[in-house]
Amino acid sequence: MNGAQRVSREEFCEDEANADTLTCTTNEVAKITSVLVDEVDKNTDRVVVHMSTDKQNGRMSLNTEVLGLADFVSCNAPKPSTGRTWRCKGDGTTDEELIFLAQPTDLGKLLSGFEYENFEQNTFENITISIYDGVGNDEGCLPAAEHPNAGTIRSGCFHTNVTVAMMITDYDPDSVYDPSATCGWLPNCMELPYQAMLGLFGFALICACCVCSCFKRWR
């Protein structure tokens, strides 16, 4: 994992009942820019990835520049003949829950640039990432019939998951955002609370180790 975390500020405004004034809400978007995945089984089979938030206050986005590497379509409608009951969820942009398929090496690209945003202040949010490798439709993995390379499927369903607590602290809603202003690696000379910095760093590190551990086991 090569660490470079960035926080940007976005403002959303809406008209309250066609009033003359707009109500604006400011949020913080935390981004992890470099997650490396070490995959040793030659990128043979797709894995199932499930990402969720417990309080459903925050929203998650994958790396939008390579979003096409995530498959949200082929697992959307379960085939009765396979016995699979779960289905894909979300589209990779500002979702509270994501379920998708990806090749192992593509997963690292999708998580590199992962974004988390939350409009609630002074609260905790748990992000859980689960990776299912192998065969076992009732355990979260793909059924054997949905694997393109039947002879290379892991025996059974190997499941790895990690839950990371994100602390959302308060910030100054009256500060003016200027994208052209920079102080080090934070735009607009913003200060990121140390709790959030530790949470982001821990999230990236644990996520990278989790994925590496999953793919270093024998198939």
C-alpha positions, 0 to 999 in steps of 0.5 A, a space after each residue: 500500500 502506497 499511502 496518499 490520503 486526500 480530503 475534498 469538500 463539496 457543497 450541495 444546495 436545494 430549494 426549500 419548497 420553491 423559496 427564494 433562498 437555498 439550503 446548502 449542506 457541506 460534506 467531507 469526502 475522504 479518498 484513499 488513492 493507492 491500494 496495491 493488491 498482490 495476486 498470485 494465482 494468475 488472476 484466474 477467477 472472479 471474486 464476489 465483493 460485498 461492501 456495506 456501512 452499518 448506520 447507512 449515513 455514509 456513501 461509498 464510491 469505487 474508483 470512477 476512472 476504472 468503474 467499468 472493471 466492476 461487474 454489477 450486471 451479470 449477477 443482478 438476476 439469479 438463475 434458478 438453476 444455480 440455486 444462487 439467492 443473492 444478487 448484485 447491488 449498487 452501481 459503484 457511485 455514492 452507495 450505502 451497499 455494494 455487491 459486485 464481481 471483479 477479477 482479483 487484479 482489477 479489484 485493486 484498481 477499483 479500491 485505489 481511489 475508494 471514496 467515503 462521504 458522510 453528512 453527519 458530524 460527530 458520529 461513527 460509521 463501520 465499513 465492512 468489506 467482504 471478499 468471497 473466492 471459490 464456489 458456494 452459492 449459499 455462502 456468498 461465492 459464485 455457483 460453479 455454473 457461473 465460473 468461466 473456468 470450471 477447472 480452476 475453482 477453489 475447493 469450497 468458498 473462502 471468505 475474508 472480511 474486515 470491518 473498519 470504524 470511521 470517525 466523523 468529527 465536526 468541521 467549520 461549515 463557514 469556511 470558503 472552499 477554494 480548489 486552487 489553494 493547496 497546503 501540502 497534500 490537502 486542498 484549500 489548506 484544510 486540516 483533517 482531524 487526526 482521528 480521521 487520518 488514523 482511520 483512513 490509514 488503518 482502513 487502507 492498510 487493513 484492506 490491502 492486507 485483507 485482499 493480499 491474504 485472500 489471494 495468497 492461499 492455494 486455490 
